[in-house]
Amino acid sequence: MSLFDLENLTYYYPDAAVPALHSVDLAVEEGEFLLVAGGSGSGKSSLARALTGLIPDFYGGRIGGKVCYQNRDLSSWRRQDLAREIGMVFQDPDKQLVMTGVEAEVAFGLENIGLPQAEMFRRVAEVMSFLNLAALKEEFTATLSGGQKQKLALGSVLAMQPHTLILDEPTSQLAPAAAEEFFNLIKRLNEEMNLTIVLVEQRLDRCFHLADRVVVMEKGAIVQDGPPGAAAVWLIENGIPFVPPVAALFARAGLEEIPLTVKEGRRLLKKIISCGSPLGTGQEPPEIAQQHRLYKDNLPGDSETVNTPAHHPFINVTEVCSSQQQETKQEESKFSQLVNKVIAPAWQQLPTKKPLIEVNNLWFSYPNGREALRDINLSVTPGEFVAILGENAAGKTTLLKQLAGLLKPSRGRVTVMGRDTRRAATHELARHMGYLPQNPNDCLFQETVGEELRFTLANLHLPDDGRVDGLLARLGLAHYKCANPRDLSSGERQRVALAAALVAEPRLLVLDEPTRSIDYGMKAVLGGLLQEIAREGIAVVAVTHDVEFTAEYAGRVVLLFDGKIAFDGPKHAALGSSIFYSPQISRLFRGIDSSVLTLREALDKMLSSDHI
């Protein structure tokens, strides 16, 4: 028997008319590494909750079908026994942390199951060492960064030593190096300790190849279930944008062999380079030419869309992401016209050379004495799209709060739109600034999605001249206009918070992790929107751990380390030679062409006469 057996599982959240899970049949074997992929709101988190018994025990609602663990109905297990067997790390770590101190948080679950003190001490020490939390053991959890909270939530679960570990986007707030380290640890636990892993994840480039099996969900149902290689081919053939960049590159280039890792991709790329001719000319090695013809002849869908060299597979999401976005094309067009008519003329009246943001010799320390920012000098001009990268607790969110006027300098000066933030009231800055906090729940408090956006407009005495409907359509939220934001998935709430920041058509956008919990398709929509408004003269400053998003859409990168700026310059200079802050495509082309960062650039190289 399988470890988990789900038969015809259907689940409705309270008062929901549409099921979150629909006729799900799934078996998970002991020791398996299962990756669950899919768009925002596809049912991934609901499936994870069902595997832990939280659905319906905690969330309520209506459930049908069967969920069995170790050949016993999950509902027949005592909760304290399940806590020893199954551990879960939630999307939002703040919902999981219950103690005020870091060390106490890791020990909390162990105390509840009555573990002997010596064993408890050993487990706490081991987990905190593994996750590099030892230096934080005396800290208050409220003072931790988002990434540190995520690692702490993981540590508190790992200390319980469960037989099954269910992870719901556990690296969404982790820096690239920390995320890489985390997945390596999880894979070791899976391979060496026989720990069963069920991983729900949006950022697939670091984990797709680690899984034994990939399940793809859509509208609460499983639409694909198979090994990673087969899943990648199925996703590409069906135009579903949940494929790591390396796999997407070779598929778009017309090859039948789809590599899943950078190492596999480099091996195949060397074959292409050795032929000295672009793909599709008939001068490639015979096996590659045959694969190219087969793939082009048999790929379903719009051949022009697939085979155009300059086409980015994720950029035109209205063609591949969902029917709901196709139905709202007219509203998106209206929103684009609104941007051109309302934002552009207003911006043309502003000086184009004067920086919107000027930071001079900024130092900042928190009340506990921790120095978060040290001698920061930064300026941002109209039309720039600046991405701020850095390790967890490097000072990124603190810097963003300084720009938003939420924190005041200890020393130095921050000037935003000509106003010194030490003297300007927050509401004065808010009139011309859109701010997205790290946790979207902090800015969602109305009864419906539409009311969230209308509240912003009313608070700033601005009219709703169609911009609410246009923006909701652009972000794929039109059908949620009357829904309560708290009933939406994490990724959907993130988009609502983004819409609330954008609806006032600000002169400056300050965004903290804007792609958190957002799937590949909606990232393309968001990136295109941010680029569009940047072209109209609005400045965009985004803190992110998403190097793929940065490489594709940002123009400039600021790298923070230990509260100081370690680098400030063009994205190609920042990412092209970086070890940890380089996108997958850049690592693929390392030593071949350091100017290649994105899938679009790679396709141009591979399909052009000068690809070497």
C-alpha positions as CSV (number, residue, x, y, z in Angstrom):
1,M,0.0,0.0,0.0
2,S,1.0,3.6,-0.6
3,L,1.8,6.0,2.2
4,F,-1.0,8.3,1.1
5,D,-4.0,7.2,-0.8
6,L,-6.5,9.9,-2.1
7,E,-9.6,8.6,-3.9
8,N,-12.1,10.9,-5.6
9,L,-11.3,13.7,-3.1
10,T,-13.5,16.8,-3.6
11,Y,-13.5,19.7,-1.2
12,Y,-15.4,23.0,-0.8
13,Y,-14.3,25.8,1.5
14,P,-17.1,27.2,3.7
15,D,-19.7,29.1,1.6
16,A,-17.7,28.3,-1.7
17,A,-19.7,27.5,-4.8
18,V,-16.7,26.1,-6.7
19,P,-14.6,23.2,-5.2
20,A,-11.0,23.9,-4.3
21,L,-10.2,20.2,-5.0
22,H,-12.2,18.2,-7.6
23,S,-12.1,14.4,-8.0
24,V,-8.5,14.1,-6.9
25,D,-7.0,10.6,-7.1
26,L,-3.4,10.4,-5.9
27,A,-1.0,7.9,-4.3
28,V,2.2,9.0,-2.6
29,E,4.8,6.3,-1.9
30,E,7.0,6.1,1.2
31,G,10.3,7.8,0.6
32,E,9.1,9.6,-2.5
33,F,9.9,13.2,-3.5
34,L,6.7,14.6,-5.0
35,L,6.6,18.1,-6.5
36,V,3.2,19.8,-6.9
37,A,3.1,22.6,-9.5
38,G,0.4,24.7,-10.9
39,G,-0.9,28.3,-11.2
40,S,-2.1,30.5,-8.3
41,G,-5.4,29.2,-7.0
42,S,-5.1,25.8,-8.7
43,G,-5.5,23.9,-5.5
44,K,-1.9,23.1,-4.5
45,S,-2.1,24.5,-1.0
46,S,-5.5,22.8,-0.5
47,L,-4.0,19.5,-1.5
48,A,-1.2,20.0,1.0
49,R,-3.8,20.8,3.7
50,A,-5.8,17.7,2.9
51,L,-2.7,15.5,3.3
52,T,-2.2,16.9,6.9
53,G,-5.9,16.6,7.9
54,L,-6.3,20.4,8.2
55,I,-9.0,20.0,5.6
56,P,-11.7,19.8,6.9
57,D,-10.7,19.7,10.6
58,F,-9.4,23.2,10.8
59,Y,-10.8,25.0,7.8
60,G,-14.3,23.5,7.8
61,G,-16.3,23.2,4.6
62,R,-17.6,20.1,2.8
63,I,-15.5,17.1,1.8
64,G,-16.1,14.0,-0.2
65,G,-14.0,11.0,-1.1
66,K,-11.2,9.4,0.9
67,V,-7.8,10.4,2.3
68,C,-5.8,7.5,3.9
69,Y,-2.4,7.6,5.5
70,Q,-0.6,4.3,6.2
71,N,-3.8,2.5,5.1
72,R,-5.9,4.3,7.7
73,D,-8.5,7.0,7.1
74,L,-6.8,10.3,8.1
75,S,-9.8,11.3,10.2
76,S,-9.2,8.2,12.5
77,W,-5.8,9.4,13.5
78,R,-5.3,11.2,16.8
79,R,-4.0,14.7,16.2
80,Q,-1.0,14.2,18.5
81,D,0.0,11.1,16.6
82,L,-0.3,12.9,13.2
83,A,2.0,15.6,14.6
84,R,4.7,13.1,15.0
85,E,4.1,11.5,11.6
86,I,3.5,14.5,9.3
87,G,5.1,18.0,9.4
88,M,4.0,20.9,7.3
89,V,5.6,24.3,6.6
90,F,3.0,26.9,5.5
91,Q,3.3,29.6,2.9
92,D,3.1,32.3,5.5
93,P,5.6,31.7,8.4
94,D,3.8,34.3,10.6
95,K,0.8,31.9,10.7
96,Q,3.1,29.2,12.1
97,L,5.3,30.9,14.6
98,V,3.8,31.0,18.1
99,M,6.7,31.7,20.5
100,T,8.5,35.0,21.0
101,G,12.0,33.6,21.0
102,V,13.8,31.7,18.2
103,E,15.2,28.8,20.3
104,A,11.8,28.5,22.2
105,E,10.1,28.2,18.8
106,V,12.2,25.3,17.7
107,A,11.7,23.6,21.1
108,F,7.9,24.3,21.3
109,G,6.7,21.2,19.4
110,L,9.1,18.9,21.2
111,E,7.9,20.1,24.6
112,N,4.3,19.4,23.6
113,I,5.0,15.8,22.8
114,G,6.9,15.4,26.1
115,L,10.4,14.7,24.8
116,P,13.1,14.2,27.4
117,Q,15.2,17.4,27.9
118,A,18.5,15.9,26.7
119,E,16.9,14.7,23.5
120,M,15.1,18.0,23.0
121,F,18.4,19.9,23.5
122,R,20.2,17.7,20.9
123,R,17.5,18.1,18.3
124,V,17.2,21.9,18.8
125,A,21.0,22.3,18.5
126,E,21.2,20.0,15.4
127,V,18.4,21.8,13.5
128,M,19.6,25.3,14.3
129,S,23.1,24.3,13.2
130,F,21.8,22.8,9.9
131,L,19.8,26.0,9.1
132,N,22.3,28.5,10.3
133,L,20.0,29.8,13.0
134,A,22.4,29.5,15.9
135,A,23.4,33.2,15.7
136,L,19.7,34.1,16.1
137,K,18.8,31.8,19.1
138,E,18.5,34.8,21.5
139,E,16.5,36.9,19.0
140,F,12.8,37.7,19.1
141,T,10.9,36.2,16.3
142,A,9.1,39.5,15.6
143,T,12.5,41.1,14.7
144,L,13.4,38.5,12.1
145,S,13.4,39.1,8.3
146,G,10.8,37.2,6.2
147,G,13.5,34.7,5.1
148,Q,14.7,34.1,8.6
149,K,11.1,33.4,9.7
150,Q,10.7,30.9,6.9
151,K,13.9,29.1,8.0
152,L,12.7,29.1,11.6
153,A,9.3,27.6,10.6
154,L,11.1,24.9,8.8
155,G,13.4,24.3,11.7
156,S,10.5,23.9,14.2
157,V,9.0,21.2,11.9
158,L,12.3,19.4,11.2
159,A,13.0,19.2,14.9
160,M,9.9,16.9,15.3
161,Q,11.6,14.5,12.9
162,P,8.4,13.6,11.0
163,H,8.2,10.7,8.5
164,T,6.5,13.0,6.0
165,L,7.4,16.6,5.3
166,I,4.9,18.8,3.4
167,L,6.3,22.1,2.2
168,D,4.1,24.9,0.8
169,E,6.5,27.3,-1.1
170,P,9.1,27.1,1.6
171,T,11.7,29.2,-0.2
172,S,9.6,32.1,-1.4
173,Q,11.4,34.5,0.9
174,L,14.8,32.9,0.8
175,A,17.9,34.4,-1.0
176,P,19.1,32.2,-3.9
177,A,22.1,30.8,-1.9
178,A,19.8,29.9,1.1
179,A,17.2,28.4,-1.2
180,E,19.9,26.2,-2.9
181,E,21.2,25.1,0.5
182,F,17.6,24.4,1.7
183,F,16.8,22.2,-1.3
184,N,20.1,20.3,-1.0
185,L,19.2,19.6,2.7
186,I,15.7,18.4,1.8
187,K,17.1,16.1,-0.9
188,R,19.6,14.7,1.5
189,L,16.8,14.0,4.1
190,N,14.8,12.3,1.3
191,E,17.6,10.1,0.0
192,E,19.5,9.3,3.3
193,M,16.7,9.3,5.9
194,N,13.9,8.0,3.7
195,L,11.8,11.1,4.5
196,T,8.8,11.4,2.2
197,I,8.6,14.9,0.7
198,V,5.6,16.7,-0.8
199,L,6.8,20.0,-2.1
200,V,4.4,22.7,-3.4
201,E,6.5,25.3,-5.3
202,Q,6.3,28.1,-7.9
203,R,10.0,28.6,-8.5
204,L,10.9,25.3,-10.2
205,D,14.4,26.0,-11.6
206,R,16.0,24.7,-8.3
207,C,13.8,21.8,-7.5
208,F,12.2,20.4,-10.7
209,H,15.0,17.9,-11.3
210,L,15.1,16.8,-7.6
211,A,11.7,15.3,-7.7
212,D,10.9,11.7,-8.4
213,R,7.5,12.7,-9.7
214,V,5.7,15.9,-10.7
215,V,2.0,16.5,-10.3
216,V,0.4,19.5,-12.1
217,M,-2.8,21.0,-10.9
218,E,-5.4,23.2,-12.6
219,K,-8.8,24.3,-11.2
220,G,-8.5,21.9,-8.3
221,A,-7.8,18.8,-10.4
222,I,-4.7,16.9,-11.3
223,V,-4.0,17.3,-15.0
224,Q,-0.6,15.6,-15.2
225,D,1.2,13.1,-13.1
226,G,4.6,11.6,-14.1
227,P,8.4,11.8,-13.9
228,P,10.0,15.2,-14.3
229,G,11.1,14.6,-17.8
230,A,7.7,13.5,-19.0
231,A,6.0,16.3,-17.1
232,A,8.3,18.9,-18.7
233,V,7.4,17.7,-22.2
234,W,3.7,17.6,-21.4
235,L,3.8,21.1,-20.0
236,I,5.7,22.5,-23.0
237,E,3.5,20.7,-25.5
238,N,0.4,22.1,-23.8
239,G,1.7,25.6,-23.6
240,I,1.6,25.6,-19.8
241,P,4.4,27.9,-18.4
242,F,5.6,26.0,-15.4
243,V,8.9,24.7,-16.8
244,P,12.4,25.7,-15.7
245,P,14.1,28.1,-18.1
246,V,16.7,25.6,-19.3
247,A,14.1,23.1,-20.3
248,A,12.0,25.8,-21.9
249,L,15.0,27.1,-23.9
250,F,15.7,23.8,-25.7
251,A,12.0,23.1,-26.3
252,R,11.6,26.5,-27.9
253,A,14.7,26.0,-29.9
254,G,13.0,23.0,-31.4
255,L,14.8,20.1,-29.8
256,E,13.1,16.9,-28.7
257,E,15.6,16.2,-25.9
258,I,14.7,18.4,-23.0
259,P,17.4,18.8,-20.3
260,L,16.3,19.5,-16.7
261,T,19.5,20.7,-15.2
262,V,22.2,23.2,-16.2
263,K,24.7,20.4,-16.5
264,E,22.5,18.4,-19.0
265,G,21.8,21.6,-20.9
266,R,25.5,22.5,-21.2
267,R,26.2,19.0,-22.7
268,L,23.5,19.5,-25.3
269,L,24.6,23.1,-25.9
270,K,28.1,22.0,-26.7
271,K,26.7,19.7,-29.4
272,I,25.0,22.6,-31.0
273,I,28.0,24.9,-30.7
274,S,30.3,22.2,-32.3
275,C,28.2,22.2,-35.5
276,G,29.0,25.9,-36.0
277,S,25.6,26.6,-37.6
278,P,22.3,27.9,-36.2
279,L,19.4,25.4,-35.6
280,G,17.1,24.7,-38.5
281,T,19.6,25.3,-41.3
282,G,20.2,21.7,-42.1
283,Q,23.9,21.9,-41.1
284,E,23.5,20.7,-37.5
285,P,24.7,17.2,-36.4
286,P,22.2,14.6,-37.8
287,E,20.7,13.6,-34.5
288,I,20.0,17.3,-33.5
289,A,18.6,18.1,-37.0
290,Q,16.2,15.2,-36.7
291,Q,15.1,16.2,-33.3
292,H,14.6,19.7,-34.5
293,R,12.4,18.6,-37.4
294,L,10.4,16.2,-35.3
295,Y,9.7,18.7,-32.6
296,K,8.7,21.5,-35.1
297,D,6.4,19.1,-37.0
298,N,4.6,17.7,-34.0
299,L,4.4,20.5,-31.6
300,P,0.7,21.4,-31.1
301,G,-0.7,24.9,-30.9
302,D,0.3,28.1,-32.7
303,S,3.4,27.3,-34.6
304,E,4.2,30.9,-35.2
305,T,4.0,31.6,-31.4
306,V,6.3,28.6,-30.6
307,N,8.9,28.9,-33.3
308,T,9.6,32.7,-33.5
309,P,13.1,33.0,-32.2
310,A,12.5,36.2,-30.4
311,H,9.4,34.9,-28.7
312,H,9.6,34.4,-24.9
313,P,7.4,31.5,-24.0
314,F,6.1,33.2,-20.9
315,I,5.7,36.7,-22.1
316,N,2.4,36.6,-23.9
317,V,0.5,34.9,-21.0
318,T,-2.9,35.8,-22.4
319,E,-2.3,33.1,-25.1
320,V,-1.2,30.3,-22.8
321,C,-2.0,31.1,-19.2
322,S,-5.8,30.8,-18.8
323,S,-9.1,31.3,-20.6
324,Q,-10.0,33.9,-18.0
325,Q,-7.2,36.1,-19.2
326,Q,-8.3,35.6,-22.8
327,E,-11.8,36.8,-22.0
328,T,-10.5,40.0,-20.5
329,K,-8.3,41.1,-23.4
330,Q,-10.5,44.1,-24.1
331,E,-10.3,45.3,-20.5
332,E,-6.5,45.0,-20.7
333,S,-6.4,47.1,-23.8
334,K,-8.5,49.7,-22.1
335,F,-6.0,49.7,-19.2
336,S,-3.1,50.2,-21.5
337,Q,-4.9,53.1,-23.1
338,L,-5.5,54.5,-19.6
339,V,-1.8,54.3,-18.9
340,N,-1.0,56.3,-22.0
341,K,-3.8,58.9,-21.6
342,V,-3.5,59.5,-17.8
343,I,0.0,58.6,-16.6
344,A,2.1,59.6,-19.6
345,P,0.8,63.2,-20.0
346,A,1.0,63.9,-16.3
347,W,4.6,62.6,-16.3
348,Q,5.7,64.6,-19.3
349,Q,5.1,67.8,-17.2
350,L,7.7,66.6,-14.7
351,P,11.5,67.1,-14.9
352,T,13.1,64.1,-16.5
353,K,16.6,64.5,-15.1
354,K,16.0,65.1,-11.4
355,P,16.1,61.9,-9.3
356,L,12.9,60.8,-7.7
357,I,14.9,59.2,-4.9
358,E,18.1,60.5,-3.4
359,V,19.8,58.7,-0.5
360,N,22.9,60.3,1.0
361,N,25.1,58.6,3.7
362,L,22.1,56.8,5.2
363,W,22.7,54.9,8.5
364,F,20.0,53.2,10.4
365,S,19.9,51.2,13.7
366,Y,16.8,49.5,15.3
367,P,16.0,50.3,18.9
368,N,17.7,47.1,20.0
369,G,21.0,48.5,18.7
370,R,21.2,46.3,15.6
371,E,22.7,48.3,12.7
372,A,20.7,47.5,9.6
373,L,21.9,50.1,7.1
374,R,25.4,51.5,6.8
375,D,26.4,54.5,4.7
376,I,23.9,53.9,1.9
377,N,24.2,56.2,-1.2
378,L,21.6,55.7,-3.9
379,S,19.6,57.7,-6.5
380,V,16.8,56.6,-8.7
381,T,15.6,58.6,-11.7
382,P,12.2,58.5,-13.5
383,G,11.7,55.5,-15.7
384,E,14.3,53.3,-14.0
385,F,13.4,49.7,-12.9
386,V,15.7,48.9,-10.0
387,A,15.9,45.5,-8.4
388,I,17.4,45.2,-4.9
389,L,19.0,41.8,-4.2
390,G,20.8,40.4,-1.2
391,E,21.0,37.7,1.4
392,N,18.3,37.4,4.1
393,A,18.6,40.2,6.7
394,A,20.9,42.2,4.5
395,G,18.8,45.3,5.0
396,K,16.7,45.2,1.9
397,T,13.2,45.6,3.5
398,T,14.7,48.2,5.9
399,L,15.9,50.2,2.9
400,L,12.5,50.0,1.3
401,K,10.8,51.2,4.4
402,Q,13.2,54.2,4.5
403,L,12.2,55.0,0.9
404,A,8.5,54.8,1.8
405,G,9.0,57.1,4.8
406,L,7.9,54.3,7.3
407,L,11.3,54.5,9.0
408,K,13.4,57.6,9.5
409,P,17.3,57.8,9.1
410,S,19.5,57.5,12.2
411,R,22.0,59.5,10.2
412,G,22.1,60.8,6.7
413,R,19.2,61.8,4.5
414,V,16.5,60.3,2.3
415,T,14.8,62.6,-0.2
416,V,11.8,61.2,-2.1
417,M,10.1,63.3,-4.8
418,G,11.8,66.4,-3.3
419,R,10.7,65.8,0.2
420,D,13.0,65.0,3.2
421,T,11.4,61.8,4.7
422,R,12.3,63.0,8.2
423,R,9.9,65.9,7.8
424,A,7.4,64.7,5.3
425,A,4.2,63.0,6.6
426,T,3.7,59.5,5.4
427,H,0.3,60.4,3.8
428,E,2.1,63.1,1.8
429,L,4.4,60.5,0.2
430,A,1.6,58.0,-0.2
431,R,-0.2,60.4,-2.7
432,H,2.4,59.8,-5.3
433,M,3.9,56.5,-4.1
434,G,2.7,52.9,-4.4
435,Y,4.0,50.6,-1.6
436,L,3.8,46.9,-1.4
437,P,4.9,45.4,2.0
438,Q,6.5,42.0,2.3
439,N,3.3,40.5,3.7
440,P,0.3,41.4,1.5
441,N,-2.1,40.7,4.4
442,D,-0.8,43.9,6.0
443,C,-2.6,46.0,3.5
444,L,-5.8,44.0,2.8
445,F,-8.7,44.9,5.1
446,Q,-11.8,45.5,2.9
447,E,-14.7,43.1,2.3
448,T,-14.1,42.7,-1.4
449,V,-11.2,42.9,-3.9
450,G,-13.0,45.8,-5.7
451,E,-13.4,47.7,-2.5
452,E,-9.7,47.4,-1.7
453,L,-8.9,49.3,-4.8
454,R,-11.7,51.8,-4.5
455,F,-10.6,52.5,-0.9
456,T,-7.2,53.6,-2.1
457,L,-8.8,55.9,-4.7
458,A,-11.2,57.4,-2.2
459,N,-8.5,57.9,0.4
460,L,-6.5,59.9,-2.2
461,H,-9.6,61.7,-3.6
462,L,-9.1,60.1,-7.0
463,P,-11.9,59.1,-9.4
464,D,-12.5,55.5,-10.6
465,D,-12.5,56.3,-14.3
466,G,-12.3,52.6,-15.3
467,R,-8.9,52.0,-13.8
468,V,-10.2,49.5,-11.2
469,D,-11.7,47.2,-13.8
470,G,-8.8,47.6,-16.2
471,L,-6.2,46.9,-13.6
472,L,-8.0,43.9,-12.2
473,A,-8.3,42.5,-15.7
474,R,-4.6,43.1,-16.4
475,L,-3.7,41.1,-13.3
476,G,-6.1,38.3,-13.9
477,L,-8.4,39.3,-11.0
478,A,-11.5,40.5,-12.8
479,H,-13.5,37.4,-11.7
480,Y,-12.5,38.0,-8.1
481,K,-13.8,41.6,-8.0
482,C,-16.6,40.7,-5.5
483,A,-14.6,38.1,-3.6
484,N,-13.2,38.6,-0.1
485,P,-9.4,38.9,-0.3
486,R,-9.0,36.6,2.7
487,D,-10.7,33.8,0.8
488,L,-8.1,33.9,-2.0
489,S,-4.9,32.0,-2.3
490,S,-1.6,33.5,-1.2
491,G,-0.6,34.3,-4.8
492,E,-4.0,35.9,-5.5
493,R,-3.8,38.0,-2.4
494,Q,-0.3,39.2,-3.5
495,R,-1.8,40.3,-6.8
496,V,-4.7,42.2,-5.0
497,A,-2.1,44.0,-2.9
498,L,-0.2,44.9,-6.0
499,A,-3.3,46.2,-7.7
500,A,-4.0,48.4,-4.6
501,A,-0.5,49.8,-4.9
502,L,-0.9,50.4,-8.7
503,V,-4.4,51.8,-8.9
504,A,-3.6,55.4,-7.9
505,E,-1.1,55.5,-10.8
506,P,1.8,56.6,-8.6
507,R,5.0,58.4,-9.7
508,L,7.1,55.9,-7.7
509,L,6.5,52.2,-7.0
510,V,8.3,50.6,-4.0
511,L,7.7,46.8,-4.0
512,D,8.8,44.2,-1.4
513,E,8.9,40.7,-3.0
514,P,6.3,41.4,-5.7
515,T,6.6,38.0,-7.2
516,R,6.2,36.0,-4.0
517,S,3.7,33.2,-4.5
518,I,3.0,34.3,-8.0
519,D,3.3,31.7,-10.8
520,Y,5.3,31.9,-14.0
521,G,2.4,33.2,-16.1
522,M,1.4,36.0,-13.8
523,K,5.1,37.0,-13.3
524,A,5.2,37.7,-17.0
525,V,2.0,39.8,-16.8
526,L,3.5,41.7,-13.8
527,G,6.9,42.1,-15.4
528,G,5.4,43.4,-18.6
529,L,3.2,45.9,-16.7
530,L,6.1,47.2,-14.6
531,Q,8.2,47.6,-17.7
532,E,5.3,49.4,-19.5
533,I,4.8,52.0,-16.7
534,A,8.6,52.4,-16.3
535,R,8.7,53.4,-20.0
536,E,6.2,56.0,-19.2
537,G,8.5,57.6,-16.6
538,I,7.4,56.0,-13.4
539,A,10.3,54.7,-11.2
540,V,10.1,51.1,-10.0
541,V,12.2,49.9,-7.0
542,A,11.6,46.2,-6.1
543,V,13.2,44.1,-3.4
544,T,13.3,40.5,-4.7
545,H,15.0,37.1,-4.4
546,D,13.8,36.2,-7.9
547,V,16.8,36.5,-10.1
548,E,15.0,35.1,-13.2
549,F,12.4,37.9,-12.9
550,T,15.2,40.4,-12.3
551,A,17.2,39.3,-15.4
552,E,14.1,39.5,-17.6
553,Y,12.5,42.8,-16.5
554,A,14.8,45.0,-14.4
555,G,17.4,47.3,-15.9
556,R,19.6,48.0,-12.8
557,V,20.6,45.9,-9.9
558,V,21.6,47.0,-6.4
559,L,23.2,44.2,-4.3
560,L,23.1,44.7,-0.5
561,F,25.4,42.8,1.9
562,D,25.4,43.3,5.6
563,G,23.6,46.6,5.4
564,K,26.0,48.1,2.7
565,I,25.7,48.4,-1.0
566,A,28.1,45.9,-2.5
567,F,27.2,46.6,-6.2
568,D,25.1,49.1,-8.1
569,G,24.9,48.9,-11.8
570,P,23.4,47.4,-15.0
571,K,21.8,43.9,-14.6
572,H,24.2,42.2,-17.0
573,A,27.2,43.4,-15.0
574,A,25.6,42.2,-11.8
575,L,24.1,38.9,-12.8
576,G,26.3,37.7,-15.7
577,S,29.4,36.9,-13.6
578,S,27.7,36.2,-10.2
579,I,27.8,32.7,-8.6
580,F,24.6,32.8,-6.6
581,Y,22.7,35.7,-8.1
582,S,22.8,34.4,-11.7
583,P,19.7,33.1,-13.5
584,Q,19.7,29.5,-14.9
585,I,20.2,30.7,-18.5
586,S,23.3,32.7,-17.4
587,R,24.8,29.6,-15.8
588,L,24.1,27.6,-18.9
589,F,26.0,30.1,-21.1
590,R,28.8,30.7,-18.6
591,G,32.2,30.5,-20.4
592,I,30.3,30.7,-23.7
593,D,28.7,34.2,-23.7
594,S,28.4,36.1,-20.5
595,S,26.0,38.6,-22.1
596,V,23.2,36.0,-22.2
597,L,20.9,36.3,-19.2
598,T,17.4,35.5,-20.4
599,L,15.6,32.9,-22.4
600,R,14.9,35.4,-25.1
601,E,18.6,36.3,-25.5
602,A,19.5,32.6,-25.4
603,L,17.1,31.8,-28.2
604,D,18.4,34.6,-30.3
605,K,21.9,33.2,-29.9
606,M,21.0,29.6,-30.6
607,L,18.8,30.4,-33.7
608,S,21.1,33.0,-35.2
609,S,24.2,32.7,-37.3
610,D,26.4,34.1,-34.5
611,H,25.1,31.8,-31.7
612,I,28.7,30.9,-30.7
